[in-house]
Each structure stands twice: as C-alpha cells, then as structure tokens.
C-alpha cells in the first residue's frame, strides 16, 4: 500500500486532496441495496408456500389414485393432460379417467420417495419422484418400481397436472 510520510494510506490522501470523491448518493445506494435485500427475503416464504402447495397436491393425487376418486382426479388434472405410462401408452384426461370410472385397474399401494419439486415459473412446477407400488390388472397383482415426472400448471386458480411420464426402474 502506498503511504505518505505521516503513514496515511493513498486513498485517504486522495480524499484530502479532493482527487477522489465519495459519491453523494452513497446513502441512496445503501438504501436501495437494503430494500432489494428485504424484497428478496420476502419472496422466500412465497416460494416455500408454492412448494408446500405442490407437496399437498401430490398427497391428494396419491389418495385419489388409491381411493379411485374420479372427481378428485378430474379436479387434479388439466383437460390438456398427457399421461404417459411406463409401458409407452399415452392417455388424454378422458382416457385416464375412464380407467377409474370403469374400474379397469385397482391401485393397491403407491409409495412415493425421493420427491423433488422445482419451478420453471410461478405457475409451472415440475415434480420428480420414485414409486414403489402394486396394482391389480386383469385379476393379477403387478408390482411397480417406477421413476415419475409430473408437470403441474396453475390454471383456474389451482395446480393441475398437465403432463406425466413414468419409466420402469430395474
């Protein structure tokens, strides 16, 4: 550090000689920074609430699948639904609900683990998780070990599943 004979640092000397100046708006800059930090911190609870909302919707979905509650499943899914099964079958909302209306399959267990929730925007969420479950199909109990991704969209004032894709895990 450069110093003069009185051991004053260079920046102090330059301030005394008025070669450099402290900006008059330094207080304003500090105030703006403080406001920005406050607003940033205030958004954290809003984001956490959205995460909690989707966690709640996932619980509702699991309960609706297990109880075969067609009306609840209709309320949780978008009319634009694209529902992909691990075997490659893709269903619309109408085809997805028909399985429950006609009792074609019966979900016995549906255990979710390693759930991760992220957001592409304030009205578009992505949920990834693993499922260990069992389902009755044509009188036969089948075990499931799946990875699942769901895309949730906020429409009509609530979160709805827009797309779902599952894949088989070893």
ZICOR-V10977 format. One record per pair of residues at least 6 apart in sequence whose C-alpha atoms are under 6 Angstrom apart, sorted by sequence separation. I is the first residue (numbers start at 1). GAP is how many residues later the second one is. D is the distance in whole Angstrom. If there is no record, write none. Layout:
BEGIN
i | gap | d
I | GAP | D
I | GAP | D
END
This chain:
BEGIN
i | gap | d
3 | 6 | 5
14 | 6 | 6
84 | 6 | 4
119 | 6 | 4
135 | 6 | 6
153 | 6 | 6
3 | 7 | 5
83 | 7 | 5
118 | 7 | 6
119 | 7 | 6
135 | 7 | 5
153 | 7 | 5
2 | 8 | 5
83 | 8 | 5
118 | 8 | 5
134 | 8 | 5
152 | 8 | 5
82 | 9 | 6
117 | 9 | 6
134 | 9 | 4
152 | 9 | 4
82 | 10 | 5
117 | 10 | 5
133 | 10 | 6
134 | 10 | 6
151 | 10 | 6
152 | 10 | 6
81 | 11 | 5
116 | 11 | 6
133 | 11 | 5
151 | 11 | 6
81 | 12 | 5
116 | 12 | 5
132 | 12 | 6
151 | 12 | 5
115 | 13 | 6
132 | 13 | 5
150 | 13 | 6
79 | 14 | 6
115 | 14 | 4
131 | 14 | 6
150 | 14 | 4
114 | 15 | 5
131 | 15 | 5
149 | 15 | 6
113 | 16 | 6
130 | 16 | 6
149 | 16 | 5
113 | 17 | 5
130 | 17 | 5
148 | 17 | 6
112 | 18 | 6
129 | 18 | 6
148 | 18 | 4
112 | 19 | 5
129 | 19 | 5
147 | 19 | 6
111 | 20 | 5
128 | 20 | 6
147 | 20 | 5
111 | 21 | 5
128 | 21 | 4
146 | 21 | 6
111 | 22 | 6
127 | 22 | 6
146 | 22 | 5
110 | 23 | 4
127 | 23 | 5
146 | 23 | 5
109 | 24 | 5
126 | 24 | 6
145 | 24 | 6
109 | 25 | 5
126 | 25 | 5
108 | 26 | 5
125 | 26 | 6
108 | 27 | 5
125 | 27 | 5
107 | 28 | 4
124 | 28 | 6
106 | 29 | 6
124 | 29 | 5
106 | 30 | 5
123 | 30 | 6
105 | 31 | 6
123 | 31 | 5
68 | 32 | 6
105 | 32 | 5
66 | 41 | 5
83 | 80 | 6
84 | 80 | 6
86 | 80 | 5
81 | 81 | 5
82 | 81 | 5
83 | 81 | 5
84 | 81 | 4
85 | 81 | 5
86 | 81 | 4
78 | 82 | 5
81 | 82 | 6
86 | 82 | 6
77 | 83 | 5
78 | 83 | 6
76 | 84 | 5
77 | 84 | 5
78 | 84 | 5
END
